[in-house]
Amino acid sequence: MAEEKYTPPEVWEWDNQSGGKFTNINRPISGATHEKDLPRGKHPLQLYSLGTPNGMKVTVLLEELLALGHEGAEYDAFLINIGEGDQFGSGFVAVNPNSKIPALLDVSTNPVTRVFESGAIMVYLAEKFGELLPTEASARAECMSWLFWQMGSAPYLGGGFGHFYAYAPEKFEYPINRFAMEVKRQLDVLDKNLESRRYLCGDDYNISDIAVSTWYGTLVLKNLYNATKFLDVASYKNVTRWAKEIADRPAFKRGVRVNRAPSGPDDKAIIERHDSSDLD
Ligand SMILES: N[C@@H](CCC(=O)N[C@@H](CS)C(=O)NCC(=O)O)C(=O)O
């Protein structure tokens, strides 16, 4: 029997039974669904997050800053369970009106500073501590270019490819083709850039390497979306070499363990982080 073709109605309507992994949490409206204050810990920085690639960007950067000796980068990391709708609690929405992790409060400033969007959080922290973001104009522009490249590109990898290849209720050829093509093009952009450079911007590691590696490094090293073979990630040799070097950094290894449940007996992941010793 021929499959019935979808014809969009004149006016879109919310069908919350559309299936797929995120059916229960996706909504076409913003704002809080329930009253819930956020917890507060003892440190200058309060992070509300989850150990996804977007969340890891911030915990890796914080661990790098601590490794560089910045005590002011001490942080409490609270878990926001997006599958349970924690991102729609009133306290979280006050920190991020967009209801997505990660979100940061800097309680060492007066007034307290809220920051949302992982890229904005990274720039805020790098500027606050004067690290991992070049100050010379052209080097800074290159770093910002790769950071913004990541912020613009990753939704094609996660929301596009990952969604249709791994999470959609059925496999649809059209979106899988479209987003696989785009993700492979992005991997090729990275691979060509890393042909002549040790890090994304040249000889020095900076926040753009952290941001890009939590996504594309995870894709090439950790079988993100179970797509290692499908996307032939091994053919991007420069990306793999760069991702391995970053994944070997002690601060990176610490940061990627925060705000998630262990995936097996060898995984030393921690749900919340309130002290450096939690990761020792
Ligand atoms: N552009 C945002 C994206 C953040 C984002 O998509 N976070 C996801 C988890 S990785 C989330 O919180 N999803 C919950 C939801 O969509 O309700 C950033 O980089 O901070």
The ligand as a MOL file (V3000), in Angstrom:
LIG
                    3D

  0  0  0     0  0            999 V3000
M  V30 BEGIN CTAB
M  V30 COUNTS 20 19 0 0 0
M  V30 BEGIN ATOM
M  V30 1 N 22.4010 27.3230 21.7850 0
M  V30 2 C 22.2680 26.7150 23.0770 0
M  V30 3 C 21.7330 25.3250 22.9070 0
M  V30 4 C 21.5180 24.6540 24.2330 0
M  V30 5 C 20.7310 23.3610 24.0910 0
M  V30 6 O 20.2440 23.0170 23.0070 0
M  V30 7 N 20.5970 22.6410 25.1940 0
M  V30 8 C 19.8040 21.4210 25.1790 0
M  V30 9 C 20.6320 20.2650 25.7270 0
M  V30 10 S 22.1370 20.0510 24.8590 0
M  V30 11 C 18.5990 21.5900 26.0880 0
M  V30 12 O 18.7120 22.1490 27.1580 0
M  V30 13 N 17.4390 21.1000 25.6540 0
M  V30 14 C 16.2440 21.1550 26.4290 0
M  V30 15 C 15.0420 21.5740 25.6380 0
M  V30 16 O 15.1940 21.8280 24.4310 0
M  V30 17 O 13.9690 21.6460 26.2190 0
M  V30 18 C 23.6210 26.7210 23.7830 0
M  V30 19 O 24.6250 26.5000 23.1070 0
M  V30 20 O 23.6590 26.9500 25.0110 0
M  V30 END ATOM
M  V30 BEGIN BOND
M  V30 1 1 1 2
M  V30 2 1 2 3
M  V30 3 1 2 18
M  V30 4 1 3 4
M  V30 5 1 4 5
M  V30 6 2 5 6
M  V30 7 1 5 7
M  V30 8 1 7 8
M  V30 9 1 8 9
M  V30 10 1 8 11
M  V30 11 1 9 10
M  V30 12 2 11 12
M  V30 13 1 11 13
M  V30 14 1 13 14
M  V30 15 1 14 15
M  V30 16 2 15 16
M  V30 17 1 15 17
M  V30 18 2 18 19
M  V30 19 1 18 20
M  V30 END BOND
M  V30 END CTAB
M  END
